[in-house]
Every structure is written in structure tokens, then in C-alpha cells.
Amino acid sequence: MVTATKTAPFVISRVFDAPREVVWKCFTDPEHMRQWWGPKDFEVLASKMDLRVGGTYLYGMSAPNGSPMWGKFVYREIVPPERLEFINSFSDENGGTTRHPGHMSWPLEMRSIFTFEELPGGKTKFTVSWEPHNATEEERKTFEAGRDSMRMGWSGTLEKLEGYLTKAK
């Protein structure tokens, strides 16, 4: 049963020493995503993107232990180079929605908003806002309990992007 309880989103930001258009391309080009996307020590194995409202980004990753993990975005709003909104979920290799492989009570769907703010000096502030979408009370509780893990995972992902942007200069 889905509840109407509101959960505060998880929010994390990072300022990158790169122009907004470059950071935007890192999130909207599947070949760029292949180079850096995912938590620290994960490797992207597949990266297929249909960047349009209603389109999807399907990706496959290899965990540090070698096990595969798939995920997808379903785009809801695209405002170049300022904002992406999508529903994120774990998936199978064909894009079918699945449960988190390690946490069966993790929300089946997450509403994700990525914003790209142009700053002086050619810098970009990138912000993630992440919250359960159509979640049960149990899924919301799992989300709340996972905030430290989310911070660690997103911090590692943004560190990978920072390294990629440094090499791309």
C-alpha cells in the first residue's frame, strides 16, 4: 500500500571547476557517463541513453566483487543546461524495473532532480535532490535509515566525476 507520507529529500551538492555546459554533457552523453558514473570502485559496463522526456538511460555496472548491477532513469523534464528530472530505479539488463539487489525494502522508484548552476570563474554547482516516489511506509523508513550510505555513495560518485573532469581538461 502506497502512503501519502512526505519524506524530506536527500540533497548533496558539489562545486566543479568546469563550465556548466561541460558538466551538463557529462550527464547527458552516454559515452561520458560510461567513464565516471556510479559509486567508487564500480565500473560501467553498459550505457545507453535516449535523452528526451519519456526516454530512458539504461546502465549496467560491475560492483567491486564483480557482480552486475543495472539501473535506469526515465526522464520527466529536461531543461538544458540547467535541470534534469527523472525516475530512477534498479533494473534488469532489458530495463525492467527490479528491487535493489541488496535491500528488498529500498524504494522501488526514486524521484531525482539534478540541477546545474553556473558560477563565476567557469565553475558549476551541481546538486542532487533524491526522494522516494510512490513509496510504501516501509520503503520510506529504509530510505531514512540509508542517509549515511547515500551520502557515502553520492560522495564517491561525485569524486569520480571530479577526477574525470580534471582529466578531460
Number of C-alpha atoms within 10 A of each C-alpha: 8 11 11 10 11 12 15 13 16 17 17 16 16 14 16 20 17 20 18 22 15 15 22 20 15 20 17 19 16 20 15 16 22 20 16 23 23 23 21 18 12 21 19 20 14 16 20 16 18 16 17 13 14 12 14 20 22 25 27 24 21 17 16 12 8 10 9 17 19 24 22 25 26 22 20 17 15 16 10 14 17 15 16 21 21 24 20 25 24 25 22 17 16 11 18 13 17 15 16 17 12 7 10 12 17 23 25 21 21 21 19 24 18 20 21 23 15 18 15 7 9 12 16 23 18 21 17 19 17 22 24 25 20 18 24 19 18 15 21 23 15 17 24 17 11 14 14 10 11 18 14 13 15 19 17 18 18 22 17 19 22 19 11 17 17 12 8 9 8
